[in-house]
Amino acid sequence: MAIAISILLSVLFLGFVFLYIKSNNKEKWRKYLLLLVGIPFVVFLSIFIYLVIEKQAGKRSNKTDSQKETSIKGINLGDSLSDLQFKYGKFTKEKDQNKGYDLYNVSSVLTIWVKDNKVQMITYECEKTSDFTVLGQVQCGDDGESIIKQYSEKNVDIKCFSGDDTKRFYSVEKKNLGFILERNRVVRLQSNAIQIEKTMELKNCS
């Protein structure tokens, strides 16, 4: 948009210069040229200020989005277990540890993995119907193609589950995100700060 306006103004400016050169009444054209120089200057200055403001707003937006990438239902990686229980109430702790992590059930579908009083992983089991929960740019029910579209193929690592050909695990390590898909639909959202392979039986897809 800004480039098109610049080209248009440049053409108009050159056109007025040409008319000025060919005109017999140069005094009158001097006034027009003054306006012609002043108006583009104001327009260019306005565009420049707008682009600077837009760029700064984009940086703030990206920073906010990146902070939300690892959040599920208001719980973030690195949150203190004691602070969360103070805020939401006491969670139900599972009897057995998993790979050295304590598991707490925040709800029937939301689980946090805790070590040294810090949340290291959050898992959310999507409801079977009408669940619009979002993690990053992915929503429950999305397919694998939409994940790749959002994060690009080079950033998405796809693993298969041992003994279950209907399931896949899509991980976006740079974003600390993971998604379990069943029959090419997201059924679990996962935000993690630990190595996924240590917590699930995954293999390379053949």
PyMOL CGO cylinders between C-alpha atoms (Angstrom):
from pymol import cmd
from pymol.cgo import CYLINDER

trace = [
    CYLINDER, 0.00, 0.00, 0.00, 2.72, 2.47, 0.99, 0.3, 1, 1, 1, 1, 1, 1,
    CYLINDER, 2.72, 2.47, 0.99, 4.77, 1.57, -2.12, 0.3, 1, 1, 1, 1, 1, 1,
    CYLINDER, 4.77, 1.57, -2.12, 1.78, 2.14, -4.42, 0.3, 1, 1, 1, 1, 1, 1,
    CYLINDER, 1.78, 2.14, -4.42, 1.11, 5.56, -2.86, 0.3, 1, 1, 1, 1, 1, 1,
    CYLINDER, 1.11, 5.56, -2.86, 4.79, 6.49, -3.25, 0.3, 1, 1, 1, 1, 1, 1,
    CYLINDER, 4.79, 6.49, -3.25, 4.76, 5.54, -6.94, 0.3, 1, 1, 1, 1, 1, 1,
    CYLINDER, 4.76, 5.54, -6.94, 1.55, 7.48, -7.54, 0.3, 1, 1, 1, 1, 1, 1,
    CYLINDER, 1.55, 7.48, -7.54, 2.88, 10.61, -5.84, 0.3, 1, 1, 1, 1, 1, 1,
    CYLINDER, 2.88, 10.61, -5.84, 6.16, 10.34, -7.74, 0.3, 1, 1, 1, 1, 1, 1,
    CYLINDER, 6.16, 10.34, -7.74, 4.32, 10.17, -11.07, 0.3, 1, 1, 1, 1, 1, 1,
    CYLINDER, 4.32, 10.17, -11.07, 2.18, 13.16, -10.13, 0.3, 1, 1, 1, 1, 1, 1,
    CYLINDER, 2.18, 13.16, -10.13, 5.24, 15.13, -9.08, 0.3, 1, 1, 1, 1, 1, 1,
    CYLINDER, 5.24, 15.13, -9.08, 7.07, 14.43, -12.34, 0.3, 1, 1, 1, 1, 1, 1,
    CYLINDER, 7.07, 14.43, -12.34, 3.93, 15.32, -14.26, 0.3, 1, 1, 1, 1, 1, 1,
    CYLINDER, 3.93, 15.32, -14.26, 3.69, 18.71, -12.57, 0.3, 1, 1, 1, 1, 1, 1,
    CYLINDER, 3.69, 18.71, -12.57, 7.40, 19.35, -13.18, 0.3, 1, 1, 1, 1, 1, 1,
    CYLINDER, 7.40, 19.35, -13.18, 6.90, 18.61, -16.86, 0.3, 1, 1, 1, 1, 1, 1,
    CYLINDER, 6.90, 18.61, -16.86, 3.89, 20.96, -17.04, 0.3, 1, 1, 1, 1, 1, 1,
    CYLINDER, 3.89, 20.96, -17.04, 5.87, 23.65, -15.21, 0.3, 1, 1, 1, 1, 1, 1,
    CYLINDER, 5.87, 23.65, -15.21, 8.70, 23.43, -17.71, 0.3, 1, 1, 1, 1, 1, 1,
    CYLINDER, 8.70, 23.43, -17.71, 6.27, 23.67, -20.64, 0.3, 1, 1, 1, 1, 1, 1,
    CYLINDER, 6.27, 23.67, -20.64, 4.12, 26.41, -19.08, 0.3, 1, 1, 1, 1, 1, 1,
    CYLINDER, 4.12, 26.41, -19.08, 4.41, 30.10, -19.98, 0.3, 1, 1, 1, 1, 1, 1,
    CYLINDER, 4.41, 30.10, -19.98, 2.96, 31.27, -16.62, 0.3, 1, 1, 1, 1, 1, 1,
    CYLINDER, 2.96, 31.27, -16.62, 5.72, 30.06, -14.31, 0.3, 1, 1, 1, 1, 1, 1,
    CYLINDER, 5.72, 30.06, -14.31, 4.75, 32.35, -11.42, 0.3, 1, 1, 1, 1, 1, 1,
    CYLINDER, 4.75, 32.35, -11.42, 1.41, 30.60, -11.07, 0.3, 1, 1, 1, 1, 1, 1,
    CYLINDER, 1.41, 30.60, -11.07, 3.05, 27.20, -11.34, 0.3, 1, 1, 1, 1, 1, 1,
    CYLINDER, 3.05, 27.20, -11.34, 5.53, 28.06, -8.57, 0.3, 1, 1, 1, 1, 1, 1,
    CYLINDER, 5.53, 28.06, -8.57, 2.59, 28.15, -6.14, 0.3, 1, 1, 1, 1, 1, 1,
    CYLINDER, 2.59, 28.15, -6.14, 1.41, 24.78, -7.39, 0.3, 1, 1, 1, 1, 1, 1,
    CYLINDER, 1.41, 24.78, -7.39, 4.90, 23.34, -7.03, 0.3, 1, 1, 1, 1, 1, 1,
    CYLINDER, 4.90, 23.34, -7.03, 5.11, 24.61, -3.47, 0.3, 1, 1, 1, 1, 1, 1,
    CYLINDER, 5.11, 24.61, -3.47, 1.89, 22.79, -2.67, 0.3, 1, 1, 1, 1, 1, 1,
    CYLINDER, 1.89, 22.79, -2.67, 3.09, 19.78, -4.62, 0.3, 1, 1, 1, 1, 1, 1,
    CYLINDER, 3.09, 19.78, -4.62, 6.27, 19.55, -2.56, 0.3, 1, 1, 1, 1, 1, 1,
    CYLINDER, 6.27, 19.55, -2.56, 4.51, 20.21, 0.73, 0.3, 1, 1, 1, 1, 1, 1,
    CYLINDER, 4.51, 20.21, 0.73, 1.67, 17.68, 0.30, 0.3, 1, 1, 1, 1, 1, 1,
    CYLINDER, 1.67, 17.68, 0.30, 3.91, 14.69, -0.55, 0.3, 1, 1, 1, 1, 1, 1,
    CYLINDER, 3.91, 14.69, -0.55, 6.19, 15.59, 2.36, 0.3, 1, 1, 1, 1, 1, 1,
    CYLINDER, 6.19, 15.59, 2.36, 3.23, 15.52, 4.77, 0.3, 1, 1, 1, 1, 1, 1,
    CYLINDER, 3.23, 15.52, 4.77, 1.93, 12.28, 3.23, 0.3, 1, 1, 1, 1, 1, 1,
    CYLINDER, 1.93, 12.28, 3.23, 5.33, 10.57, 3.36, 0.3, 1, 1, 1, 1, 1, 1,
    CYLINDER, 5.33, 10.57, 3.36, 5.84, 11.72, 6.94, 0.3, 1, 1, 1, 1, 1, 1,
    CYLINDER, 5.84, 11.72, 6.94, 2.41, 10.39, 7.91, 0.3, 1, 1, 1, 1, 1, 1,
    CYLINDER, 2.41, 10.39, 7.91, 3.12, 7.03, 6.25, 0.3, 1, 1, 1, 1, 1, 1,
    CYLINDER, 3.12, 7.03, 6.25, 6.50, 6.80, 7.98, 0.3, 1, 1, 1, 1, 1, 1,
    CYLINDER, 6.50, 6.80, 7.98, 4.99, 7.52, 11.40, 0.3, 1, 1, 1, 1, 1, 1,
    CYLINDER, 4.99, 7.52, 11.40, 2.19, 5.01, 10.74, 0.3, 1, 1, 1, 1, 1, 1,
    CYLINDER, 2.19, 5.01, 10.74, 4.66, 2.26, 9.76, 0.3, 1, 1, 1, 1, 1, 1,
    CYLINDER, 4.66, 2.26, 9.76, 6.80, 2.89, 12.84, 0.3, 1, 1, 1, 1, 1, 1,
    CYLINDER, 6.80, 2.89, 12.84, 3.75, 2.71, 15.12, 0.3, 1, 1, 1, 1, 1, 1,
    CYLINDER, 3.75, 2.71, 15.12, 2.47, -0.42, 13.37, 0.3, 1, 1, 1, 1, 1, 1,
    CYLINDER, 2.47, -0.42, 13.37, 5.87, -2.12, 13.71, 0.3, 1, 1, 1, 1, 1, 1,
    CYLINDER, 5.87, -2.12, 13.71, 6.07, -1.36, 17.42, 0.3, 1, 1, 1, 1, 1, 1,
    CYLINDER, 6.07, -1.36, 17.42, 2.51, -2.59, 17.93, 0.3, 1, 1, 1, 1, 1, 1,
    CYLINDER, 2.51, -2.59, 17.93, 3.40, -5.79, 16.05, 0.3, 1, 1, 1, 1, 1, 1,
    CYLINDER, 3.40, -5.79, 16.05, 6.39, -6.38, 18.33, 0.3, 1, 1, 1, 1, 1, 1,
    CYLINDER, 6.39, -6.38, 18.33, 4.22, -5.97, 21.42, 0.3, 1, 1, 1, 1, 1, 1,
    CYLINDER, 4.22, -5.97, 21.42, 1.58, -8.28, 19.94, 0.3, 1, 1, 1, 1, 1, 1,
    CYLINDER, 1.58, -8.28, 19.94, 4.16, -10.97, 19.10, 0.3, 1, 1, 1, 1, 1, 1,
    CYLINDER, 4.16, -10.97, 19.10, 5.59, -10.77, 22.60, 0.3, 1, 1, 1, 1, 1, 1,
    CYLINDER, 5.59, -10.77, 22.60, 2.13, -11.18, 24.11, 0.3, 1, 1, 1, 1, 1, 1,
    CYLINDER, 2.13, -11.18, 24.11, 1.30, -14.06, 21.78, 0.3, 1, 1, 1, 1, 1, 1,
    CYLINDER, 1.30, -14.06, 21.78, 4.54, -15.87, 22.62, 0.3, 1, 1, 1, 1, 1, 1,
    CYLINDER, 4.54, -15.87, 22.62, 3.72, -15.59, 26.31, 0.3, 1, 1, 1, 1, 1, 1,
    CYLINDER, 3.72, -15.59, 26.31, 0.31, -17.13, 25.68, 0.3, 1, 1, 1, 1, 1, 1,
    CYLINDER, 0.31, -17.13, 25.68, 1.73, -19.97, 23.60, 0.3, 1, 1, 1, 1, 1, 1,
    CYLINDER, 1.73, -19.97, 23.60, 2.50, -22.05, 26.69, 0.3, 1, 1, 1, 1, 1, 1,
    CYLINDER, 2.50, -22.05, 26.69, -0.72, -21.33, 28.57, 0.3, 1, 1, 1, 1, 1, 1,
    CYLINDER, -0.72, -21.33, 28.57, -3.70, -23.66, 28.92, 0.3, 1, 1, 1, 1, 1, 1,
    CYLINDER, -3.70, -23.66, 28.92, -6.73, -22.56, 30.91, 0.3, 1, 1, 1, 1, 1, 1,
    CYLINDER, -6.73, -22.56, 30.91, -4.67, -19.87, 32.64, 0.3, 1, 1, 1, 1, 1, 1,
    CYLINDER, -4.67, -19.87, 32.64, -1.85, -22.21, 33.71, 0.3, 1, 1, 1, 1, 1, 1,
    CYLINDER, -1.85, -22.21, 33.71, 1.65, -21.58, 32.36, 0.3, 1, 1, 1, 1, 1, 1,
    CYLINDER, 1.65, -21.58, 32.36, 4.89, -23.48, 32.23, 0.3, 1, 1, 1, 1, 1, 1,
    CYLINDER, 4.89, -23.48, 32.23, 7.06, -22.49, 35.17, 0.3, 1, 1, 1, 1, 1, 1,
    CYLINDER, 7.06, -22.49, 35.17, 4.14, -21.58, 37.42, 0.3, 1, 1, 1, 1, 1, 1,
    CYLINDER, 4.14, -21.58, 37.42, 4.60, -22.44, 41.08, 0.3, 1, 1, 1, 1, 1, 1,
    CYLINDER, 4.60, -22.44, 41.08, 2.40, -25.29, 42.30, 0.3, 1, 1, 1, 1, 1, 1,
    CYLINDER, 2.40, -25.29, 42.30, 1.84, -23.58, 45.64, 0.3, 1, 1, 1, 1, 1, 1,
    CYLINDER, 1.84, -23.58, 45.64, 0.81, -20.34, 43.91, 0.3, 1, 1, 1, 1, 1, 1,
    CYLINDER, 0.81, -20.34, 43.91, -1.61, -22.19, 41.63, 0.3, 1, 1, 1, 1, 1, 1,
    CYLINDER, -1.61, -22.19, 41.63, -3.23, -24.02, 44.53, 0.3, 1, 1, 1, 1, 1, 1,
    CYLINDER, -3.23, -24.02, 44.53, -3.53, -20.76, 46.43, 0.3, 1, 1, 1, 1, 1, 1,
    CYLINDER, -3.53, -20.76, 46.43, -5.30, -19.30, 43.40, 0.3, 1, 1, 1, 1, 1, 1,
    CYLINDER, -5.30, -19.30, 43.40, -7.46, -22.23, 42.28, 0.3, 1, 1, 1, 1, 1, 1,
    CYLINDER, -7.46, -22.23, 42.28, -7.66, -24.51, 45.32, 0.3, 1, 1, 1, 1, 1, 1,
    CYLINDER, -7.66, -24.51, 45.32, -6.00, -27.81, 46.10, 0.3, 1, 1, 1, 1, 1, 1,
    CYLINDER, -6.00, -27.81, 46.10, -5.44, -30.18, 43.18, 0.3, 1, 1, 1, 1, 1, 1,
    CYLINDER, -5.44, -30.18, 43.18, -5.83, -33.95, 43.25, 0.3, 1, 1, 1, 1, 1, 1,
    CYLINDER, -5.83, -33.95, 43.25, -2.45, -35.64, 43.19, 0.3, 1, 1, 1, 1, 1, 1,
    CYLINDER, -2.45, -35.64, 43.19, -2.09, -38.94, 41.38, 0.3, 1, 1, 1, 1, 1, 1,
    CYLINDER, -2.09, -38.94, 41.38, -0.72, -41.77, 43.50, 0.3, 1, 1, 1, 1, 1, 1,
    CYLINDER, -0.72, -41.77, 43.50, 2.18, -42.70, 41.24, 0.3, 1, 1, 1, 1, 1, 1,
    CYLINDER, 2.18, -42.70, 41.24, 4.85, -40.53, 39.71, 0.3, 1, 1, 1, 1, 1, 1,
    CYLINDER, 4.85, -40.53, 39.71, 5.42, -40.59, 35.95, 0.3, 1, 1, 1, 1, 1, 1,
    CYLINDER, 5.42, -40.59, 35.95, 9.07, -40.51, 34.88, 0.3, 1, 1, 1, 1, 1, 1,
    CYLINDER, 9.07, -40.51, 34.88, 9.96, -38.72, 38.11, 0.3, 1, 1, 1, 1, 1, 1,
    CYLINDER, 9.96, -38.72, 38.11, 7.25, -36.05, 37.85, 0.3, 1, 1, 1, 1, 1, 1,
    CYLINDER, 7.25, -36.05, 37.85, 4.36, -35.54, 40.24, 0.3, 1, 1, 1, 1, 1, 1,
    CYLINDER, 4.36, -35.54, 40.24, 1.03, -35.35, 38.43, 0.3, 1, 1, 1, 1, 1, 1,
    CYLINDER, 1.03, -35.35, 38.43, -1.85, -33.20, 39.64, 0.3, 1, 1, 1, 1, 1, 1,
    CYLINDER, -1.85, -33.20, 39.64, -5.34, -33.25, 38.20, 0.3, 1, 1, 1, 1, 1, 1,
    CYLINDER, -5.34, -33.25, 38.20, -6.58, -29.67, 37.94, 0.3, 1, 1, 1, 1, 1, 1,
    CYLINDER, -6.58, -29.67, 37.94, -9.83, -31.00, 36.45, 0.3, 1, 1, 1, 1, 1, 1,
    CYLINDER, -9.83, -31.00, 36.45, -11.03, -34.18, 34.74, 0.3, 1, 1, 1, 1, 1, 1,
    CYLINDER, -11.03, -34.18, 34.74, -9.33, -33.08, 31.49, 0.3, 1, 1, 1, 1, 1, 1,
    CYLINDER, -9.33, -33.08, 31.49, -6.45, -30.89, 32.68, 0.3, 1, 1, 1, 1, 1, 1,
    CYLINDER, -6.45, -30.89, 32.68, -3.28, -32.29, 34.26, 0.3, 1, 1, 1, 1, 1, 1,
    CYLINDER, -3.28, -32.29, 34.26, -0.04, -30.63, 35.29, 0.3, 1, 1, 1, 1, 1, 1,
    CYLINDER, -0.04, -30.63, 35.29, 3.34, -32.31, 35.64, 0.3, 1, 1, 1, 1, 1, 1,
    CYLINDER, 3.34, -32.31, 35.64, 5.37, -30.85, 38.49, 0.3, 1, 1, 1, 1, 1, 1,
    CYLINDER, 5.37, -30.85, 38.49, 8.98, -31.08, 39.57, 0.3, 1, 1, 1, 1, 1, 1,
    CYLINDER, 8.98, -31.08, 39.57, 10.66, -28.97, 42.26, 0.3, 1, 1, 1, 1, 1, 1,
    CYLINDER, 10.66, -28.97, 42.26, 7.34, -27.14, 42.79, 0.3, 1, 1, 1, 1, 1, 1,
    CYLINDER, 7.34, -27.14, 42.79, 7.33, -25.88, 39.17, 0.3, 1, 1, 1, 1, 1, 1,
    CYLINDER, 7.33, -25.88, 39.17, 4.97, -26.82, 36.34, 0.3, 1, 1, 1, 1, 1, 1,
    CYLINDER, 4.97, -26.82, 36.34, 7.01, -28.62, 33.67, 0.3, 1, 1, 1, 1, 1, 1,
    CYLINDER, 7.01, -28.62, 33.67, 4.17, -29.86, 31.48, 0.3, 1, 1, 1, 1, 1, 1,
    CYLINDER, 4.17, -29.86, 31.48, 0.46, -29.19, 31.01, 0.3, 1, 1, 1, 1, 1, 1,
    CYLINDER, 0.46, -29.19, 31.01, -1.83, -31.63, 29.22, 0.3, 1, 1, 1, 1, 1, 1,
    CYLINDER, -1.83, -31.63, 29.22, -5.41, -31.01, 28.19, 0.3, 1, 1, 1, 1, 1, 1,
    CYLINDER, -5.41, -31.01, 28.19, -7.70, -33.78, 26.91, 0.3, 1, 1, 1, 1, 1, 1,
    CYLINDER, -7.70, -33.78, 26.91, -10.14, -32.29, 24.41, 0.3, 1, 1, 1, 1, 1, 1,
    CYLINDER, -10.14, -32.29, 24.41, -13.82, -32.86, 25.04, 0.3, 1, 1, 1, 1, 1, 1,
    CYLINDER, -13.82, -32.86, 25.04, -15.42, -35.09, 22.42, 0.3, 1, 1, 1, 1, 1, 1,
    CYLINDER, -15.42, -35.09, 22.42, -17.95, -32.47, 21.32, 0.3, 1, 1, 1, 1, 1, 1,
    CYLINDER, -17.95, -32.47, 21.32, -17.96, -28.68, 21.05, 0.3, 1, 1, 1, 1, 1, 1,
    CYLINDER, -17.96, -28.68, 21.05, -14.54, -28.06, 22.56, 0.3, 1, 1, 1, 1, 1, 1,
    CYLINDER, -14.54, -28.06, 22.56, -12.94, -24.86, 21.26, 0.3, 1, 1, 1, 1, 1, 1,
    CYLINDER, -12.94, -24.86, 21.26, -9.94, -24.81, 23.62, 0.3, 1, 1, 1, 1, 1, 1,
    CYLINDER, -9.94, -24.81, 23.62, -6.87, -23.30, 21.94, 0.3, 1, 1, 1, 1, 1, 1,
    CYLINDER, -6.87, -23.30, 21.94, -3.15, -23.74, 22.56, 0.3, 1, 1, 1, 1, 1, 1,
    CYLINDER, -3.15, -23.74, 22.56, -0.98, -21.37, 20.57, 0.3, 1, 1, 1, 1, 1, 1,
    CYLINDER, -0.98, -21.37, 20.57, -2.59, -21.29, 17.13, 0.3, 1, 1, 1, 1, 1, 1,
    CYLINDER, -2.59, -21.29, 17.13, -4.12, -24.75, 17.29, 0.3, 1, 1, 1, 1, 1, 1,
    CYLINDER, -4.12, -24.75, 17.29, -7.61, -25.65, 18.47, 0.3, 1, 1, 1, 1, 1, 1,
    CYLINDER, -7.61, -25.65, 18.47, -9.13, -28.94, 19.59, 0.3, 1, 1, 1, 1, 1, 1,
    CYLINDER, -9.13, -28.94, 19.59, -10.38, -30.78, 16.52, 0.3, 1, 1, 1, 1, 1, 1,
    CYLINDER, -10.38, -30.78, 16.52, -7.89, -29.25, 14.06, 0.3, 1, 1, 1, 1, 1, 1,
    CYLINDER, -7.89, -29.25, 14.06, -6.16, -31.57, 11.61, 0.3, 1, 1, 1, 1, 1, 1,
    CYLINDER, -6.16, -31.57, 11.61, -2.46, -32.14, 11.05, 0.3, 1, 1, 1, 1, 1, 1,
    CYLINDER, -2.46, -32.14, 11.05, -2.35, -29.98, 7.93, 0.3, 1, 1, 1, 1, 1, 1,
    CYLINDER, -2.35, -29.98, 7.93, -3.54, -26.93, 9.88, 0.3, 1, 1, 1, 1, 1, 1,
    CYLINDER, -3.54, -26.93, 9.88, -0.72, -27.40, 12.44, 0.3, 1, 1, 1, 1, 1, 1,
    CYLINDER, -0.72, -27.40, 12.44, 1.88, -27.50, 9.68, 0.3, 1, 1, 1, 1, 1, 1,
    CYLINDER, 1.88, -27.50, 9.68, 0.27, -24.48, 8.03, 0.3, 1, 1, 1, 1, 1, 1,
    CYLINDER, 0.27, -24.48, 8.03, 0.45, -22.48, 11.27, 0.3, 1, 1, 1, 1, 1, 1,
    CYLINDER, 0.45, -22.48, 11.27, 4.04, -23.38, 12.25, 0.3, 1, 1, 1, 1, 1, 1,
    CYLINDER, 4.04, -23.38, 12.25, 5.58, -24.49, 8.92, 0.3, 1, 1, 1, 1, 1, 1,
    CYLINDER, 5.58, -24.49, 8.92, 6.74, -27.99, 8.06, 0.3, 1, 1, 1, 1, 1, 1,
    CYLINDER, 6.74, -27.99, 8.06, 10.36, -27.42, 9.13, 0.3, 1, 1, 1, 1, 1, 1,
    CYLINDER, 10.36, -27.42, 9.13, 9.28, -26.58, 12.69, 0.3, 1, 1, 1, 1, 1, 1,
    CYLINDER, 9.28, -26.58, 12.69, 6.87, -29.50, 13.18, 0.3, 1, 1, 1, 1, 1, 1,
    CYLINDER, 6.87, -29.50, 13.18, 8.20, -32.94, 14.15, 0.3, 1, 1, 1, 1, 1, 1,
    CYLINDER, 8.20, -32.94, 14.15, 5.79, -35.83, 13.64, 0.3, 1, 1, 1, 1, 1, 1,
    CYLINDER, 5.79, -35.83, 13.64, 6.11, -39.05, 15.64, 0.3, 1, 1, 1, 1, 1, 1,
    CYLINDER, 6.11, -39.05, 15.64, 4.05, -42.24, 15.67, 0.3, 1, 1, 1, 1, 1, 1,
    CYLINDER, 4.05, -42.24, 15.67, 2.83, -44.21, 18.67, 0.3, 1, 1, 1, 1, 1, 1,
    CYLINDER, 2.83, -44.21, 18.67, 4.03, -47.75, 19.16, 0.3, 1, 1, 1, 1, 1, 1,
    CYLINDER, 4.03, -47.75, 19.16, 1.14, -50.13, 18.58, 0.3, 1, 1, 1, 1, 1, 1,
    CYLINDER, 1.14, -50.13, 18.58, -1.43, -47.54, 17.48, 0.3, 1, 1, 1, 1, 1, 1,
    CYLINDER, -1.43, -47.54, 17.48, -1.47, -46.45, 13.84, 0.3, 1, 1, 1, 1, 1, 1,
    CYLINDER, -1.47, -46.45, 13.84, -4.46, -44.13, 14.33, 0.3, 1, 1, 1, 1, 1, 1,
    CYLINDER, -4.46, -44.13, 14.33, -2.50, -41.68, 16.49, 0.3, 1, 1, 1, 1, 1, 1,
    CYLINDER, -2.50, -41.68, 16.49, 0.29, -39.20, 15.78, 0.3, 1, 1, 1, 1, 1, 1,
    CYLINDER, 0.29, -39.20, 15.78, 2.22, -36.76, 17.94, 0.3, 1, 1, 1, 1, 1, 1,
    CYLINDER, 2.22, -36.76, 17.94, 2.99, -33.33, 16.45, 0.3, 1, 1, 1, 1, 1, 1,
    CYLINDER, 2.99, -33.33, 16.45, 5.58, -31.33, 18.37, 0.3, 1, 1, 1, 1, 1, 1,
    CYLINDER, 5.58, -31.33, 18.37, 6.73, -27.76, 17.88, 0.3, 1, 1, 1, 1, 1, 1,
    CYLINDER, 6.73, -27.76, 17.88, 9.84, -27.75, 20.03, 0.3, 1, 1, 1, 1, 1, 1,
    CYLINDER, 9.84, -27.75, 20.03, 10.68, -24.06, 19.51, 0.3, 1, 1, 1, 1, 1, 1,
    CYLINDER, 10.68, -24.06, 19.51, 7.30, -23.19, 21.01, 0.3, 1, 1, 1, 1, 1, 1,
    CYLINDER, 7.30, -23.19, 21.01, 7.23, -25.93, 23.68, 0.3, 1, 1, 1, 1, 1, 1,
    CYLINDER, 7.23, -25.93, 23.68, 4.01, -27.23, 22.15, 0.3, 1, 1, 1, 1, 1, 1,
    CYLINDER, 4.01, -27.23, 22.15, 2.72, -30.73, 21.52, 0.3, 1, 1, 1, 1, 1, 1,
    CYLINDER, 2.72, -30.73, 21.52, -0.48, -32.11, 20.01, 0.3, 1, 1, 1, 1, 1, 1,
    CYLINDER, -0.48, -32.11, 20.01, -1.82, -35.65, 19.96, 0.3, 1, 1, 1, 1, 1, 1,
    CYLINDER, -1.82, -35.65, 19.96, -3.96, -36.39, 16.92, 0.3, 1, 1, 1, 1, 1, 1,
    CYLINDER, -3.96, -36.39, 16.92, -6.27, -39.36, 16.58, 0.3, 1, 1, 1, 1, 1, 1,
    CYLINDER, -6.27, -39.36, 16.58, -7.64, -40.08, 13.12, 0.3, 1, 1, 1, 1, 1, 1,
    CYLINDER, -7.64, -40.08, 13.12, -6.10, -36.75, 12.06, 0.3, 1, 1, 1, 1, 1, 1,
    CYLINDER, -6.10, -36.75, 12.06, -7.93, -34.67, 14.66, 0.3, 1, 1, 1, 1, 1, 1,
    CYLINDER, -7.93, -34.67, 14.66, -6.36, -32.96, 17.68, 0.3, 1, 1, 1, 1, 1, 1,
    CYLINDER, -6.36, -32.96, 17.68, -7.52, -34.76, 20.81, 0.3, 1, 1, 1, 1, 1, 1,
    CYLINDER, -7.52, -34.76, 20.81, -4.91, -33.48, 23.26, 0.3, 1, 1, 1, 1, 1, 1,
    CYLINDER, -4.91, -33.48, 23.26, -3.11, -30.19, 23.75, 0.3, 1, 1, 1, 1, 1, 1,
    CYLINDER, -3.11, -30.19, 23.75, 0.22, -30.20, 25.50, 0.3, 1, 1, 1, 1, 1, 1,
    CYLINDER, 0.22, -30.20, 25.50, 2.59, -27.50, 26.67, 0.3, 1, 1, 1, 1, 1, 1,
    CYLINDER, 2.59, -27.50, 26.67, 5.90, -28.92, 27.80, 0.3, 1, 1, 1, 1, 1, 1,
    CYLINDER, 5.90, -28.92, 27.80, 9.36, -27.96, 28.99, 0.3, 1, 1, 1, 1, 1, 1,
    CYLINDER, 9.36, -27.96, 28.99, 10.63, -31.56, 29.06, 0.3, 1, 1, 1, 1, 1, 1,
    CYLINDER, 10.63, -31.56, 29.06, 11.63, -34.15, 26.49, 0.3, 1, 1, 1, 1, 1, 1,
    CYLINDER, 11.63, -34.15, 26.49, 8.44, -35.71, 25.16, 0.3, 1, 1, 1, 1, 1, 1,
    CYLINDER, 8.44, -35.71, 25.16, 10.10, -38.97, 24.16, 0.3, 1, 1, 1, 1, 1, 1,
    CYLINDER, 10.10, -38.97, 24.16, 10.77, -39.68, 27.83, 0.3, 1, 1, 1, 1, 1, 1,
    CYLINDER, 10.77, -39.68, 27.83, 7.08, -39.56, 28.71, 0.3, 1, 1, 1, 1, 1, 1,
    CYLINDER, 7.08, -39.56, 28.71, 5.49, -41.41, 25.79, 0.3, 1, 1, 1, 1, 1, 1,
    CYLINDER, 5.49, -41.41, 25.79, 6.26, -44.44, 23.67, 0.3, 1, 1, 1, 1, 1, 1,
    CYLINDER, 6.26, -44.44, 23.67, 7.02, -42.66, 20.40, 0.3, 1, 1, 1, 1, 1, 1,
    CYLINDER, 7.02, -42.66, 20.40, 8.82, -43.79, 17.28, 0.3, 1, 1, 1, 1, 1, 1,
    CYLINDER, 8.82, -43.79, 17.28, 9.69, -42.47, 13.87, 0.3, 1, 1, 1, 1, 1, 1,
    CYLINDER, 9.69, -42.47, 13.87, 6.87, -42.91, 11.39, 0.3, 1, 1, 1, 1, 1, 1,
    CYLINDER, 6.87, -42.91, 11.39, 7.73, -45.36, 8.62, 0.3, 1, 1, 1, 1, 1, 1,
]
cmd.load_cgo(trace, "trace")
